[in-house]
Amino acid sequence: MVGLSVEEAARRLAATGTNQIRVRPSMPVRAPVAAQLRDPLVLVLLAACFLTLATGDLADAAVIALVVVANTTVGVVQEVRADQAVAALAAMTAPTVRVRRGGVEQPVPSADLVPGDIVLLGEGDVVPADGEVVEAASLLVDESALTGESVPVGHRPRHQDAAGEDVSAGTVVVKGRAVIEVSRTGTHSALGRIAALTDVRPGPTPLQLRMAQLGRVLAVTAVALCTVVLVLGLAHGEPTELMVVTAISLAVAAVPESLPAVVAIALAMGARRMATRHAIVRRLPAVETLGSVTVLATDKTGTLTQGVMLVEELVTPSGPVHVSAAGEPTATFLRHGQPVRTEEPELRRLLEAAVLCNDARLPNRQADSRVAGFGDPTEVALLLVAARAGLTREGLVIGYPRVGEQPFDSVAQEMTTVHAIADRPGVFRVVRKGAPEALARRHRARSDKQDWDEALRRTADLAARGHRVLAIEAADVHDAAANANQPLVLLGLVAMLDPAKPAASKTIAACREAGIVPVLVTGDHPATAFAIAQRVGVVMAG
């Protein structure tokens, strides 16, 4: 596909607009100033200031004006700083994408994408706009930002008369490559539609409502009482100027002029404390709103969980092996509570196969200490658990170099690799991994029926506990080409889960103690979501 011409792309850009999510433009400084000055108590102070000026009492007018200025400054400075912080975060996300236009591949700012553009994506690329998959090779996309599903999803490319599946803006390619034809950009994309749902102006907070009500009561009461004093003084023959000054003085005295400043300073201190915990508060009253929360709706992936996959259980013919502290530099393998030697033949063969049938890689800890691995999170999890048992890709590829492969197929839900055995010339090891149900349906041999029946029963139990389960099988053969799609020997199952964050349970418990009801909102599989909800206390056991 040659893509759009430069002229046609420019015409469509003028017609559809930029590929950017429209956000409410930042308000000028006068807007938050006006919002601060509309507070009823501040209005009373302003009125008192003008009246004292009219009577020539400059000292009192100066004091009142100083209180108003201090209160307004605190609120405005906080809002301006928050807007600047948000703008800085937005400026960090202005990538370029590889686009094919007029048959030539060229980098283009993602904001200049238009419907019909042909975009080339590779591992680690963020999908810049909604589009149809035209070509794909081993494509897996992390859609957790949109759906909450922690497991990457495969997408079928366009094929003859069948349309390809769509990918959404904001998702991330974690494996393989793809060519997509852009269909929706900007506010029409998936992210744009979500942004439109959240683009609502916030209403007054409970504190603001109470402050406004208090301000109205105080203002009306002060004006009424001062009017009574003024009328009574005039009725007794007191000088008009004296009674006006007296009435104004009483009004100013009746108004708690320091209250707005005290409230603003208290909220600013709360916002500052939240900022030290990496939470930016754009509007000061939002700090108080947290104290009025009764229901907390939380995402799962990356919020309650760590956002990574970790192996928790390995099932071999000898029985299940629990992996404790799977994400740590060292892990303990336990069967029935007793340590299991990683040299155990069945366990070692399962882990070796998991490393061989794998395209991910672990980082150099000195250079990439902040990332767990590169590639499909499921395959990274397999490499991590094997590394805890002393098995690495670098060590295995010497003895088992890969000589062939069938990349992961999202429809068949399997991946197959073929490896030469260095010390056995002419013999090849075929390794296959995939969904247990898919492998059993396509490759189960009659002789393995009992083993597969037990494996499928165990798979159902693990899935009900929220695990993602992979089956791994392998065999040593002399003719790899003829045996690549034939039944192999089932080595075992691998169960993994996106584990909960260590602090998640304590946070949920603290919410319950504060009278807040936690609710888990996610697009993940119900069994997975329920398992995590039970682990962190969103759903109480029993």
PLY file of the C-alpha trace (Angstrom):
ply
format ascii 1.0
element vertex 542
property float x
property float y
property float z
element edge 541
property int vertex1
property int vertex2
end_header
0.00 0.00 0.00
1.46 3.33 -1.07
-0.64 5.42 1.30
-2.01 8.91 0.77
-0.26 11.54 -1.26
1.18 14.52 0.59
-1.42 16.79 -1.03
-4.35 14.51 -0.12
-3.08 14.21 3.48
-2.92 18.01 3.76
-6.46 18.32 2.36
-7.84 15.78 4.83
-5.97 17.43 7.72
-7.66 20.73 6.89
-11.03 18.98 6.74
-10.82 16.75 9.83
-8.50 18.74 12.08
-5.47 17.55 13.98
-5.14 14.16 15.64
-5.35 15.66 19.12
-7.83 15.28 21.91
-9.45 18.64 22.40
-9.09 19.76 25.96
-10.67 22.78 27.51
-8.27 25.66 26.86
-6.47 26.94 29.90
-8.33 29.85 31.43
-6.65 33.23 31.75
-5.51 34.29 35.20
-8.48 36.61 35.53
-10.86 33.61 35.55
-9.62 32.04 38.84
-9.31 35.57 40.30
-12.97 36.20 39.49
-13.92 32.80 40.94
-12.16 33.66 44.21
-13.84 37.09 44.40
-17.34 35.62 43.93
-17.24 34.02 47.36
-20.11 35.56 49.44
-17.85 36.39 52.38
-15.34 38.04 50.08
-18.15 40.05 48.48
-19.17 41.33 51.91
-15.57 42.30 52.63
-15.30 44.11 49.29
-18.51 46.01 50.01
-17.19 46.96 53.46
-13.90 48.07 51.90
-15.66 50.40 49.47
-17.89 51.84 52.22
-14.94 52.48 54.53
-13.16 54.21 51.66
-16.26 56.34 51.11
-16.18 57.43 54.74
-12.44 58.19 54.61
-11.34 55.38 56.95
-8.24 54.43 54.94
-6.63 52.27 57.65
-9.61 49.90 57.93
-10.00 49.81 54.15
-6.33 48.84 53.75
-6.63 46.00 56.28
-9.76 44.60 54.62
-8.17 44.87 51.16
-5.07 43.04 52.40
-7.19 40.13 53.67
-9.00 39.88 50.30
-5.73 40.01 48.35
-4.09 37.33 50.52
-7.06 34.99 50.19
-7.28 35.45 46.42
-3.53 35.05 45.89
-3.34 31.69 47.68
-6.15 30.20 45.60
-4.98 31.59 42.27
-1.34 30.57 42.73
-2.36 26.99 43.51
-4.57 26.71 40.40
-1.95 28.27 38.12
0.79 25.94 39.39
-1.43 22.90 38.90
-2.30 23.96 35.33
1.40 24.40 34.57
2.19 20.93 35.92
-0.56 19.33 33.84
0.61 21.23 30.74
4.16 19.98 31.32
2.92 16.39 31.49
0.96 16.84 28.25
4.01 18.30 26.49
5.93 15.11 27.22
3.58 13.10 24.97
4.09 14.52 21.49
5.53 11.56 19.51
6.18 11.06 15.83
4.99 8.01 13.91
6.17 6.17 10.82
3.76 6.77 7.97
3.76 5.60 4.36
2.77 8.47 2.07
3.13 8.32 -1.68
4.94 5.00 -1.30
7.65 6.59 0.86
8.06 5.84 4.56
8.59 9.02 6.56
8.28 10.25 10.17
5.23 12.44 10.77
4.02 14.12 13.98
1.13 12.06 15.34
-0.96 15.24 15.45
-0.83 15.35 11.61
-2.34 11.90 11.06
-5.55 11.75 9.02
-8.05 8.98 8.18
-6.60 6.85 5.41
-2.97 7.18 6.51
-0.90 3.99 6.50
0.98 3.72 9.81
3.78 1.26 10.57
4.00 0.00 14.15
6.65 -2.02 15.95
7.27 -3.29 19.48
6.97 -0.51 22.05
5.05 1.85 19.76
1.93 3.59 21.06
-0.97 3.30 18.61
-1.51 6.96 17.58
-5.07 6.67 16.24
-7.85 4.14 15.74
-7.27 1.98 12.70
-7.79 -1.31 10.90
-4.96 -3.85 10.95
-3.85 -4.34 7.35
-0.77 -6.47 7.98
0.46 -8.14 11.15
3.21 -10.47 12.30
2.99 -11.94 15.81
1.02 -8.86 16.84
0.07 -8.45 20.50
-1.35 -5.19 21.85
-1.54 -4.08 25.48
-5.03 -2.60 25.86
-4.98 -2.26 29.65
-5.22 1.55 29.42
-8.66 1.20 27.82
-10.06 -2.11 29.03
-8.13 -2.95 32.20
-7.23 -6.34 30.68
-3.64 -7.07 31.75
-3.10 -9.76 29.11
-2.07 -8.50 25.63
-4.55 -9.10 22.84
-3.88 -10.35 19.33
-5.55 -8.70 16.30
-6.38 -10.37 13.00
-5.16 -8.52 9.89
-7.17 -7.83 6.74
-7.51 -10.98 4.64
-9.01 -11.11 1.16
-12.64 -10.04 1.60
-12.55 -10.07 5.43
-11.85 -6.80 7.17
-9.07 -6.64 9.71
-9.67 -6.06 13.41
-9.35 -2.57 14.81
-6.73 -1.26 17.21
-7.43 1.76 19.39
-5.50 4.94 20.06
-3.52 4.88 23.29
-2.84 1.13 23.29
0.73 -0.22 23.07
2.30 -2.82 20.78
4.16 -5.23 23.06
5.07 -7.85 20.48
5.42 -8.15 16.73
4.72 -5.51 14.13
1.73 -4.22 12.21
0.60 -1.94 9.44
-2.68 -0.14 10.11
-4.94 2.08 8.06
-6.13 4.99 10.19
-9.92 5.21 10.47
-10.57 7.70 13.29
-8.44 10.48 14.72
-8.61 13.10 17.45
-11.92 13.40 19.26
-13.42 10.61 17.13
-10.88 8.04 18.37
-11.44 5.78 21.37
-9.39 8.07 23.62
-11.17 11.13 22.24
-14.58 9.71 23.05
-13.45 8.87 26.58
-12.07 12.39 27.00
-15.40 13.85 25.87
-17.19 11.89 28.59
-14.90 13.33 31.24
-14.97 16.91 29.93
-17.52 18.23 32.37
-17.19 21.29 34.52
-17.08 20.40 38.20
-19.88 21.63 40.40
-19.40 23.19 43.82
-17.96 20.96 46.51
-19.75 20.31 49.82
-17.42 22.77 51.58
-18.10 25.44 48.96
-21.84 24.94 49.36
-21.60 25.21 53.14
-19.32 28.24 52.92
-21.66 29.94 50.47
-24.63 29.23 52.73
-22.74 30.53 55.78
-21.66 33.61 53.83
-25.21 34.41 52.78
-26.52 34.00 56.33
-23.76 36.16 57.80
-24.12 38.79 55.10
-27.89 39.06 55.42
-27.73 39.03 59.24
-24.96 41.65 59.38
-26.69 43.95 56.92
-30.02 43.59 58.72
-28.58 44.27 62.19
-26.46 47.17 60.96
-29.50 48.66 59.26
-31.41 48.39 62.53
-28.55 50.15 64.37
-28.42 52.87 61.70
-32.17 53.46 61.84
-32.26 53.49 65.65
-29.33 55.93 65.80
-30.90 58.29 63.31
-34.21 58.03 65.18
-32.43 59.21 68.35
-30.98 62.20 66.53
-27.41 60.94 66.14
-25.38 62.48 63.27
-25.82 60.69 59.97
-22.09 60.38 59.25
-21.44 58.93 62.71
-24.20 56.31 62.33
-23.07 55.31 58.83
-19.50 54.77 60.08
-20.84 52.87 63.08
-23.03 50.64 60.90
-20.13 49.89 58.54
-17.82 49.15 61.46
-20.34 46.72 62.93
-20.76 45.02 59.54
-17.00 44.58 59.17
-16.72 43.32 62.75
-19.57 40.84 62.22
-17.96 39.32 59.13
-15.21 36.75 59.92
-12.84 38.26 57.38
-10.09 35.75 58.20
-12.31 32.72 57.49
-11.78 32.64 53.69
-8.04 33.04 54.15
-7.88 30.32 56.82
-9.87 27.91 54.61
-7.72 28.68 51.55
-4.47 28.21 53.50
-5.71 24.91 55.00
-6.65 23.61 51.53
-3.32 24.79 50.09
-1.46 22.88 52.79
-3.48 19.78 51.93
-2.68 20.23 48.24
1.01 20.58 49.05
1.00 17.38 51.09
-0.71 15.56 48.23
1.85 16.93 45.77
4.64 15.32 47.81
2.84 12.03 47.11
2.71 12.77 43.36
-0.97 13.80 43.28
-1.59 17.12 41.51
-4.60 19.12 42.70
-5.81 21.61 40.10
-8.53 23.22 42.22
-8.12 23.77 45.95
-11.70 22.76 46.86
-10.98 19.32 45.42
-8.81 18.65 48.48
-11.83 18.98 50.72
-13.95 16.86 48.38
-11.85 13.82 49.28
-13.20 14.10 52.79
-16.75 13.75 51.48
-16.10 10.56 49.48
-18.42 7.66 50.33
-17.75 5.35 47.35
-14.35 4.75 45.74
-14.37 3.27 42.21
-10.92 1.95 41.36
-9.29 0.35 38.34
-7.50 -2.98 38.73
-4.52 -3.14 36.37
-1.68 -0.93 37.56
-3.79 0.52 40.38
-4.52 -2.37 42.71
-2.12 -4.66 40.85
1.48 -4.25 39.77
0.61 -4.22 36.06
2.93 -7.16 35.31
2.41 -10.89 34.96
4.15 -13.20 37.44
4.13 -16.99 37.54
2.51 -18.30 40.72
2.17 -22.01 40.03
3.80 -24.67 37.85
2.01 -27.96 37.30
4.13 -30.97 36.39
3.20 -34.68 36.28
4.56 -34.92 39.85
2.10 -32.31 41.07
1.70 -28.55 41.39
4.67 -26.39 42.42
3.93 -23.05 44.05
6.32 -20.19 43.25
6.69 -17.77 46.14
8.23 -14.29 45.71
8.24 -14.83 41.93
9.04 -11.18 41.24
12.07 -11.08 43.53
15.70 -11.85 42.59
15.31 -15.23 44.29
12.20 -17.37 44.43
11.20 -20.44 46.39
9.61 -23.43 44.66
7.33 -25.36 47.02
5.30 -28.56 46.69
2.93 -29.24 49.57
4.82 -26.63 51.58
8.19 -28.32 51.09
11.03 -26.87 48.96
11.49 -28.42 45.53
14.93 -28.70 43.95
15.02 -26.81 40.65
17.13 -29.67 39.26
14.06 -31.95 39.43
13.87 -33.33 35.84
10.18 -32.65 35.19
10.31 -29.10 36.58
13.55 -28.30 34.77
12.29 -29.57 31.42
9.13 -27.47 31.76
11.14 -24.33 32.54
13.64 -25.02 29.74
10.78 -25.29 27.24
9.27 -22.05 28.56
12.56 -20.26 27.82
13.09 -21.82 24.39
9.59 -21.10 23.07
9.90 -17.44 23.91
10.65 -14.15 22.09
10.94 -11.84 25.12
14.19 -10.82 26.75
15.24 -9.72 30.19
17.10 -6.43 30.55
20.68 -5.81 31.45
20.16 -4.94 35.11
22.93 -2.36 35.06
21.47 -0.46 32.09
17.75 -1.18 32.39
17.14 -1.60 36.10
13.72 0.08 35.97
12.04 -2.45 33.65
11.17 -6.09 34.24
11.66 -7.19 30.63
11.01 -6.48 26.98
8.26 -8.14 24.97
5.00 -9.90 25.74
4.41 -9.67 29.53
3.41 -13.35 29.56
6.73 -14.38 28.00
8.63 -12.02 30.31
7.00 -13.79 33.26
8.21 -17.16 31.92
11.77 -15.86 31.59
11.68 -14.41 35.10
10.55 -17.62 36.79
13.11 -19.64 34.80
15.85 -17.19 35.76
14.94 -17.72 39.43
15.71 -21.39 38.81
19.05 -20.56 37.20
17.97 -20.92 33.56
18.67 -18.12 31.07
18.13 -17.69 27.35
21.84 -17.04 26.84
22.70 -20.34 28.49
20.12 -22.43 26.64
20.48 -21.12 23.08
24.04 -22.47 22.98
22.81 -26.01 23.42
19.45 -25.51 21.66
19.77 -22.97 18.83
16.45 -22.10 17.20
16.21 -23.30 13.61
12.51 -22.79 12.93
9.34 -21.34 14.35
5.65 -20.77 13.91
4.98 -17.35 15.53
2.15 -16.89 17.97
-1.21 -17.08 16.21
-3.99 -15.23 18.04
-6.61 -17.42 16.36
-4.94 -20.77 17.07
-3.65 -19.41 20.41
-0.33 -21.20 20.16
3.34 -20.75 19.26
5.83 -23.39 18.13
9.63 -23.28 17.92
12.13 -25.85 16.64
15.62 -26.18 18.10
18.64 -28.16 17.05
20.24 -30.17 19.86
23.93 -29.34 19.79
25.20 -32.60 21.29
22.79 -34.81 19.25
23.29 -34.12 15.55
20.20 -34.74 13.45
17.84 -34.52 16.46
15.54 -31.53 17.01
13.48 -30.40 19.96
10.01 -29.10 19.06
8.42 -26.91 21.73
4.86 -25.62 21.70
3.02 -23.38 24.14
-0.50 -22.02 24.12
-3.95 -22.07 25.66
-4.60 -25.54 27.15
-8.03 -25.81 25.53
-6.62 -24.91 22.10
-3.69 -27.34 22.33
-5.93 -30.13 23.56
-8.39 -29.55 20.73
-5.76 -29.42 17.97
-2.95 -31.68 19.08
-4.09 -34.09 21.80
-3.10 -37.70 21.07
-5.24 -40.61 22.20
-2.40 -41.93 24.31
-2.33 -38.64 26.24
-6.08 -38.43 26.87
-5.82 -39.06 30.61
-3.01 -36.51 31.04
-4.90 -33.88 29.06
-8.16 -34.51 30.93
-6.35 -33.87 34.21
-4.63 -30.81 32.73
-7.93 -29.33 31.58
-9.49 -29.95 35.00
-6.55 -28.22 36.67
-6.80 -25.38 34.13
-10.45 -24.80 35.06
-9.55 -24.66 38.76
-6.73 -22.18 38.18
-8.84 -20.00 35.88
-11.58 -19.85 38.52
-8.94 -18.38 40.87
-8.14 -15.69 38.33
-5.00 -17.17 36.78
-4.01 -17.17 33.15
-2.91 -20.69 32.25
-0.48 -21.82 29.55
0.18 -25.41 28.52
3.68 -26.33 27.35
4.56 -29.47 25.41
7.71 -30.70 23.69
9.34 -33.70 22.01
12.69 -34.65 20.50
12.26 -35.71 16.86
14.37 -36.52 13.81
12.14 -34.81 11.24
11.18 -31.40 12.65
9.21 -30.31 9.57
6.93 -33.34 9.72
6.40 -33.13 13.47
5.88 -29.37 13.93
2.09 -29.77 13.97
1.92 -33.27 15.42
1.06 -34.15 19.03
3.92 -33.59 21.46
4.44 -34.66 25.07
2.62 -32.49 27.60
5.25 -31.14 30.02
2.90 -29.22 32.28
1.00 -26.02 32.94
2.09 -22.54 33.95
-0.34 -20.37 35.93
0.30 -16.65 36.21
-1.45 -13.63 37.59
-1.04 -9.87 37.74
-0.30 -9.72 41.50
-1.73 -7.16 43.86
0.47 -4.31 45.06
1.79 -4.83 48.59
0.02 -1.68 49.85
-3.32 -2.39 48.12
-4.85 -4.38 50.99
-3.88 -1.77 53.59
-5.27 1.02 51.43
-8.59 -0.74 50.91
-8.79 -1.51 54.64
-8.11 2.16 55.45
-10.91 3.18 53.08
-13.35 0.84 54.82
-12.34 2.21 58.23
-13.03 5.73 56.90
-16.53 4.68 55.83
-15.68 4.52 52.12
-17.10 1.62 50.10
-14.51 0.36 47.54
-15.78 -0.78 44.13
-13.62 -2.48 41.48
-14.32 -1.29 37.92
-12.40 -3.16 35.21
-12.75 -4.67 31.77
-10.78 -7.74 32.85
-12.14 -11.29 32.94
-14.72 -11.62 35.77
-12.87 -14.51 37.41
-9.59 -12.58 37.39
-11.25 -9.44 38.71
-13.04 -11.38 41.47
-9.82 -13.09 42.53
-7.95 -9.79 42.85
-10.94 -8.18 44.59
-10.84 -10.93 47.21
-7.08 -10.66 47.66
-7.08 -6.93 48.35
-10.32 -6.86 50.36
-12.68 -5.16 47.89
-14.82 -8.28 48.20
-14.89 -9.65 51.71
-14.17 -13.36 51.98
-17.06 -15.58 52.93
0 1
1 2
2 3
3 4
4 5
5 6
6 7
7 8
8 9
9 10
10 11
11 12
12 13
13 14
14 15
15 16
16 17
17 18
18 19
19 20
20 21
21 22
22 23
23 24
24 25
25 26
26 27
27 28
28 29
29 30
30 31
31 32
32 33
33 34
34 35
35 36
36 37
37 38
38 39
39 40
40 41
41 42
42 43
43 44
44 45
45 46
46 47
47 48
48 49
49 50
50 51
51 52
52 53
53 54
54 55
55 56
56 57
57 58
58 59
59 60
60 61
61 62
62 63
63 64
64 65
65 66
66 67
67 68
68 69
69 70
70 71
71 72
72 73
73 74
74 75
75 76
76 77
77 78
78 79
79 80
80 81
81 82
82 83
83 84
84 85
85 86
86 87
87 88
88 89
89 90
90 91
91 92
92 93
93 94
94 95
95 96
96 97
97 98
98 99
99 100
100 101
101 102
102 103
103 104
104 105
105 106
106 107
107 108
108 109
109 110
110 111
111 112
112 113
113 114
114 115
115 116
116 117
117 118
118 119
119 120
120 121
121 122
122 123
123 124
124 125
125 126
126 127
127 128
128 129
129 130
130 131
131 132
132 133
133 134
134 135
135 136
136 137
137 138
138 139
139 140
140 141
141 142
142 143
143 144
144 145
145 146
146 147
147 148
148 149
149 150
150 151
151 152
152 153
153 154
154 155
155 156
156 157
157 158
158 159
159 160
160 161
161 162
162 163
163 164
164 165
165 166
166 167
167 168
168 169
169 170
170 171
171 172
172 173
173 174
174 175
175 176
176 177
177 178
178 179
179 180
180 181
181 182
182 183
183 184
184 185
185 186
186 187
187 188
188 189
189 190
190 191
191 192
192 193
193 194
194 195
195 196
196 197
197 198
198 199
199 200
200 201
201 202
202 203
203 204
204 205
205 206
206 207
207 208
208 209
209 210
210 211
211 212
212 213
213 214
214 215
215 216
216 217
217 218
218 219
219 220
220 221
221 222
222 223
223 224
224 225
225 226
226 227
227 228
228 229
229 230
230 231
231 232
232 233
233 234
234 235
235 236
236 237
237 238
238 239
239 240
240 241
241 242
242 243
243 244
244 245
245 246
246 247
247 248
248 249
249 250
250 251
251 252
252 253
253 254
254 255
255 256
256 257
257 258
258 259
259 260
260 261
261 262
262 263
263 264
264 265
265 266
266 267
267 268
268 269
269 270
270 271
271 272
272 273
273 274
274 275
275 276
276 277
277 278
278 279
279 280
280 281
281 282
282 283
283 284
284 285
285 286
286 287
287 288
288 289
289 290
290 291
291 292
292 293
293 294
294 295
295 296
296 297
297 298
298 299
299 300
300 301
301 302
302 303
303 304
304 305
305 306
306 307
307 308
308 309
309 310
310 311
311 312
312 313
313 314
314 315
315 316
316 317
317 318
318 319
319 320
320 321
321 322
322 323
323 324
324 325
325 326
326 327
327 328
328 329
329 330
330 331
331 332
332 333
333 334
334 335
335 336
336 337
337 338
338 339
339 340
340 341
341 342
342 343
343 344
344 345
345 346
346 347
347 348
348 349
349 350
350 351
351 352
352 353
353 354
354 355
355 356
356 357
357 358
358 359
359 360
360 361
361 362
362 363
363 364
364 365
365 366
366 367
367 368
368 369
369 370
370 371
371 372
372 373
373 374
374 375
375 376
376 377
377 378
378 379
379 380
380 381
381 382
382 383
383 384
384 385
385 386
386 387
387 388
388 389
389 390
390 391
391 392
392 393
393 394
394 395
395 396
396 397
397 398
398 399
399 400
400 401
401 402
402 403
403 404
404 405
405 406
406 407
407 408
408 409
409 410
410 411
411 412
412 413
413 414
414 415
415 416
416 417
417 418
418 419
419 420
420 421
421 422
422 423
423 424
424 425
425 426
426 427
427 428
428 429
429 430
430 431
431 432
432 433
433 434
434 435
435 436
436 437
437 438
438 439
439 440
440 441
441 442
442 443
443 444
444 445
445 446
446 447
447 448
448 449
449 450
450 451
451 452
452 453
453 454
454 455
455 456
456 457
457 458
458 459
459 460
460 461
461 462
462 463
463 464
464 465
465 466
466 467
467 468
468 469
469 470
470 471
471 472
472 473
473 474
474 475
475 476
476 477
477 478
478 479
479 480
480 481
481 482
482 483
483 484
484 485
485 486
486 487
487 488
488 489
489 490
490 491
491 492
492 493
493 494
494 495
495 496
496 497
497 498
498 499
499 500
500 501
501 502
502 503
503 504
504 505
505 506
506 507
507 508
508 509
509 510
510 511
511 512
512 513
513 514
514 515
515 516
516 517
517 518
518 519
519 520
520 521
521 522
522 523
523 524
524 525
525 526
526 527
527 528
528 529
529 530
530 531
531 532
532 533
533 534
534 535
535 536
536 537
537 538
538 539
539 540
540 541
